[in-house]
Amino acid sequence: MMHDTGNPLLRFGLLICVLGAFSPSQLLVAVESGQPAAATVVIKQLHFQPDQMDVKVGDRVTWENQDIFTHTVTADDGSFDSGPIAPGKSWTLTATHQGRIAYHCRPHPNMNAQLIAQGGGDSTKGSAAKAMAGTLKWRPPTKPEQIHPILVNFTAALLPLSLLSDLLGRIFKRQNLHHAAFWMIVYAACITPFTAAAGWWWKHVAGPGLPAKLITVHQWLGTAAALIFIALTVWRWRIHKQGLTPTVAYLVCGVLAVLALVYQGSLGGAMAFGG
């Protein structure tokens, strides 16, 4: 027997019967059972943001490079490596097992973060927000790539200030400026060996992750700078002991040491910040 399916009321009734054959959960399968929740780590201003991400096993984690440099997402234990992620590009990883994995950027080893995969629970967003807030908390430096730049800053500031103080002392004939210059270079000479030691420690820990040519020049130039600063300090101590005004030769050698320090710092910046 034929039915008139052109009748609007009859078509509506047929639609209700078809929908009634499926349960609500079956209708939602296409929406809810598809993809696992995605978490995003933003790479920006030479940081992983957040630096600790909690996810569930099966979640997809995407790293988006919003920086101006190329970066990598490399596990410390070697379990994964994104390869170069160019600016504006991204890389996605699926968390397959529980655990905590520390990772870093190979070209910029001072960039470190953690991925923590848990068995269940919707803690990704809350944990990410907590981790983001925690990045502003002060933490004592424990790694060579953290200690080395801190010590470098003291030397980079003290040596030029010492030379400037000696130069002003010659111009204005003020002995107290020469005294200040002497003590500043003494402090620089005391700190510099620790700076060089932290640099060698960094090279030993990071190893192949650092640019080979840059780190070789940087480490030997830094070691030579430490010896030069000690020599300048001995020279300046003799001048100070005799109550003399620093000679032009001493000031010229000091300026050359500052230029070497600037060049060495540029190499360190290229390793840490790209370029």
GIRARA-V248017 format. One record per residue. SS is DSSP state (2 for helix, 1 for strand, 0 for the rest). NEAR is the number of other C-alpha atoms within 10 Angstrom. D_LAST is the distance of its C-alpha to the last C-alpha in Angstrom with 2 decimals. Layout:
BEGIN
{{SS | NEAR | D_LAST} {SS | NEAR | D_LAST}}
END
This chain:
BEGIN
{{0 | 2 | 80.44} {0 | 4 | 78.03} {0 | 7 | 76.23} {0 | 8 | 75.09} {0 | 11 | 71.37} {0 | 8 | 71.17} {0 | 9 | 72.54} {2 | 10 | 69.67} {2 | 9 | 71.27} {2 | 12 | 71.60} {2 | 13 | 67.95} {2 | 11 | 66.81} {2 | 10 | 69.03} {2 | 13 | 67.58} {2 | 10 | 64.03} {2 | 10 | 65.05} {2 | 11 | 66.58} {2 | 9 | 63.42} {2 | 11 | 61.16} {2 | 10 | 63.68} {0 | 9 | 63.34} {0 | 10 | 59.79} {0 | 9 | 58.91} {2 | 10 | 56.31} {2 | 10 | 53.96} {2 | 10 | 54.16} {2 | 11 | 53.27} {0 | 11 | 50.11} {2 | 10 | 48.85} {2 | 10 | 46.68} {2 | 8 | 44.89} {2 | 10 | 44.80} {0 | 10 | 44.74} {0 | 9 | 41.88} {0 | 11 | 38.29} {0 | 13 | 37.28} {0 | 13 | 35.58} {1 | 16 | 31.82} {1 | 19 | 29.39} {1 | 19 | 25.94} {1 | 23 | 22.91} {1 | 17 | 20.33} {1 | 27 | 16.63} {1 | 16 | 15.53} {0 | 13 | 13.71} {0 | 21 | 12.45} {1 | 18 | 16.13} {1 | 24 | 18.69} {1 | 21 | 21.50} {0 | 23 | 24.07} {0 | 21 | 23.14} {1 | 24 | 26.58} {1 | 27 | 28.19} {1 | 23 | 31.85} {1 | 28 | 33.09} {1 | 25 | 36.22} {0 | 19 | 36.56} {0 | 20 | 36.25} {0 | 19 | 33.86} {1 | 18 | 30.88} {1 | 21 | 27.60} {1 | 16 | 24.86} {1 | 21 | 21.21} {1 | 21 | 19.84} {1 | 24 | 16.12} {0 | 17 | 16.27} {0 | 17 | 12.69} {0 | 15 | 10.06} {0 | 20 | 7.89} {0 | 21 | 9.70} {1 | 24 | 11.78} {0 | 23 | 14.91} {0 | 24 | 18.28} {1 | 21 | 19.57} {1 | 20 | 22.92} {0 | 17 | 23.35} {0 | 9 | 26.54} {0 | 10 | 25.09} {0 | 9 | 27.34} {0 | 13 | 24.77} {1 | 17 | 21.28} {0 | 16 | 19.97} {0 | 14 | 17.59} {0 | 18 | 14.39} {1 | 18 | 15.07} {0 | 17 | 13.43} {0 | 16 | 13.42} {0 | 13 | 17.14} {0 | 13 | 18.35} {1 | 18 | 20.31} {1 | 19 | 21.86} {1 | 16 | 25.34} {1 | 17 | 27.16} {1 | 15 | 30.89} {0 | 18 | 32.07} {0 | 14 | 34.81} {0 | 13 | 36.03} {0 | 16 | 36.38} {1 | 13 | 34.33} {1 | 14 | 31.28} {1 | 17 | 28.00} {1 | 16 | 24.98} {1 | 24 | 21.60} {1 | 22 | 17.92} {0 | 26 | 14.46} {0 | 25 | 13.75} {0 | 21 | 9.94} {0 | 24 | 10.57} {0 | 20 | 14.13} {0 | 19 | 14.88} {0 | 21 | 15.41} {1 | 20 | 19.07} {1 | 21 | 21.96} {1 | 18 | 25.39} {1 | 21 | 27.43} {1 | 19 | 31.19} {1 | 21 | 33.60} {1 | 21 | 37.23} {0 | 12 | 40.40} {0 | 11 | 41.43} {0 | 9 | 41.62} {0 | 12 | 39.74} {0 | 13 | 37.43} {2 | 21 | 34.06} {2 | 14 | 33.92} {2 | 12 | 35.54} {2 | 17 | 33.44} {2 | 21 | 30.21} {2 | 14 | 31.36} {2 | 14 | 32.41} {2 | 17 | 29.10} {2 | 17 | 27.25} {2 | 11 | 29.62} {2 | 14 | 29.21} {0 | 13 | 25.49} {0 | 8 | 26.56} {0 | 8 | 28.89} {0 | 7 | 28.24} {0 | 8 | 27.76} {0 | 8 | 27.97} {0 | 11 | 24.94} {0 | 8 | 25.91} {0 | 13 | 22.86} {2 | 21 | 21.13} {2 | 21 | 17.66} {2 | 15 | 19.60} {2 | 18 | 21.79} {2 | 20 | 19.43} {2 | 17 | 17.38} {2 | 13 | 20.79} {2 | 19 | 22.33} {2 | 22 | 19.52} {2 | 12 | 20.12} {2 | 15 | 23.74} {2 | 24 | 23.19} {2 | 16 | 20.62} {2 | 13 | 23.32} {2 | 19 | 26.49} {2 | 25 | 25.99} {2 | 20 | 25.24} {2 | 16 | 28.02} {2 | 24 | 30.36} {2 | 23 | 29.91} {2 | 17 | 30.34} {2 | 21 | 33.45} {2 | 26 | 34.89} {2 | 20 | 34.28} {2 | 16 | 36.01} {2 | 20 | 38.72} {2 | 17 | 39.46} {2 | 9 | 39.56} {2 | 10 | 41.74} {0 | 13 | 43.52} {0 | 14 | 42.95} {2 | 16 | 43.29} {2 | 12 | 41.99} {2 | 18 | 38.53} {2 | 27 | 38.62} {2 | 16 | 39.66} {2 | 16 | 36.76} {2 | 26 | 34.34} {2 | 22 | 35.94} {2 | 17 | 35.57} {2 | 22 | 31.93} {2 | 25 | 30.98} {2 | 21 | 33.25} {2 | 15 | 31.39} {2 | 23 | 28.01} {2 | 24 | 29.54} {2 | 16 | 30.89} {2 | 16 | 27.63} {2 | 24 | 25.36} {2 | 19 | 26.98} {2 | 16 | 26.39} {2 | 24 | 22.70} {2 | 23 | 22.52} {2 | 17 | 24.65} {2 | 21 | 22.48} {2 | 26 | 19.44} {2 | 19 | 21.65} {2 | 17 | 22.87} {2 | 21 | 19.41} {2 | 19 | 18.90} {2 | 11 | 22.40} {2 | 14 | 22.01} {2 | 15 | 18.64} {2 | 12 | 19.31} {2 | 10 | 17.97} {2 | 15 | 15.61} {0 | 19 | 13.13} {0 | 14 | 11.17} {2 | 13 | 14.25} {2 | 9 | 13.36} {2 | 15 | 10.96} {2 | 21 | 13.58} {2 | 13 | 16.41} {2 | 14 | 15.54} {2 | 20 | 14.59} {2 | 20 | 17.84} {2 | 15 | 20.12} {2 | 19 | 18.94} {2 | 25 | 19.45} {2 | 18 | 22.83} {2 | 14 | 23.83} {2 | 21 | 22.96} {2 | 25 | 25.26} {2 | 16 | 28.03} {2 | 17 | 27.58} {2 | 23 | 27.84} {2 | 18 | 30.98} {2 | 13 | 32.41} {2 | 20 | 31.80} {2 | 21 | 33.48} {2 | 15 | 36.47} {2 | 13 | 36.70} {2 | 22 | 36.52} {2 | 16 | 39.09} {2 | 13 | 41.56} {2 | 17 | 41.19} {2 | 17 | 41.72} {2 | 8 | 44.69} {0 | 8 | 46.43} {0 | 12 | 45.89} {0 | 12 | 44.24} {0 | 17 | 41.66} {0 | 21 | 38.28} {0 | 13 | 38.35} {2 | 11 | 36.10} {2 | 9 | 35.03} {2 | 15 | 33.87} {2 | 17 | 31.90} {2 | 12 | 30.23} {2 | 13 | 29.25} {2 | 19 | 27.93} {2 | 16 | 25.76} {2 | 12 | 24.35} {2 | 20 | 23.65} {2 | 20 | 21.79} {2 | 13 | 19.61} {2 | 16 | 18.90} {2 | 21 | 18.13} {2 | 13 | 15.65} {2 | 14 | 13.83} {2 | 21 | 14.08} {2 | 19 | 12.81} {2 | 16 | 9.58} {2 | 21 | 9.18} {2 | 21 | 10.37} {2 | 14 | 8.08} {2 | 16 | 4.98} {2 | 21 | 7.66} {2 | 20 | 9.03} {2 | 18 | 6.84} {0 | 15 | 3.75} {0 | 11 | 0.00}}
END
